[in-house]
């Protein structure tokens, strides 16, 4: 289901792909996030996605104008995962709610890997 808002001029529909792309760009700016992860179910392998395909590591659901986002991320080695998750949640919640005008109900973070950064 798409997010929607009614205005005096008509109805605005926001596609889930738009929300996913924006949330992904916000997420990769967060401290400790190396990037989004794609999980190959067949092989059980995780790979780091390029910036052009951020939305493959993000699942967005909209129900009654409330957004749920699942992030599959790779974090930097040596950082506190809970600190990274808290930072990601607060940044994404604030910026996505401002961007869409809808409430962000739930953010699920799946840490798929750890990567050493030079």
N, C-alpha and C positions, 0 to 999 in steps of 0.2 A: 504494500500500500504506500502511496506517495503522501508526503506531508502536504497539507493544504491550509490556506488562510483565506478568509472571506474579507473583502474590502468593499467600500462603497462603489468602486469601479468594476468589481468582478472578483473572480476567484484566482488565487495564485497556487500553482502546484509546484512542489519541489521534489525532483527525482532523487532517489536514494543514491545514485551514482554521484550526483553533485555533492551531497553531504559527505559521502565517503572520500571523495577527492579532497575536499576542504579539510576534513578531519585528518587525513593522511599528511597533508602539508603542515598542519599544526603539530602533529605528532613528531615528525622528523626534526622539528626545530627544538624539541624538548631535550634537556640535558640527559645524557645516558642512553638515548635511543639511537642505535646505529641505523636501523631502517625497519621496513616491514618484511615479514617472512611469508614465504609460500611453502606449504607443506605438500609434498608429493605423497599421497596416500598409498600408492602402489609400492613405492620403495621405502617409505618412511623417512625420506630425506627432507631437510629444510634448506631452502636457499634464500639468500638475501635478494630482495627485489630492487631493481633500478628505480630511480625517481619517477620515471615515466609510467611505471606500473604499480604505483602505491596502492591503488584500490583493490588489488588482488589479495592483499593481506588484511583487508578490512571488510566486515559485514555490517550492513546497516539495516535496521528494521524500524518501521514507523507504525505505531498503533495508536489511534485516537490522538494524533498530533504529539505523541511522546516518542522520543527517539531512543533506540537501544543500539549501541555500537560495540562490536567485537574487534579488538586489535590483536593481531598476531605479530609480535615484535621480536627483534633481536636487540639485546642490550649490550652495553660496553662492559668489558671485563673489569672487575674491581670496584664497581659502583654498587651502592645499596639498591637492590631491586625494589624494595618498598618505597624508598625515596623517589626513584624514577617513576614508579607507578603513581604515587601521590602527585608528583609534578605533572605527569601526563593527564591524569584525571582532571586536575584543577584547570590546566590550560585549555584542554579540549572542551570541557564543560562550559567554561566562560565564553570561548570564542565561537563555538558551534551554536550556542543559544543566542548570542548576539547576531550571528550570521543568518540564522534561519528564522528566528522569532518563535521557535518551538522549544518545549522543555526537553532536556536530556535526562531521561529516566534512569538509564543504566549504562555503565561502561564496563565491559569485561576485557581483561588484559591477559593474553596467553603468551608467556615468554617461551619462545620456541628455540632460542639459542643465545649463546654468549660469544662475543667477538672481541679480540684484542685490537685496539686502535693505536696506530703509531702517532 
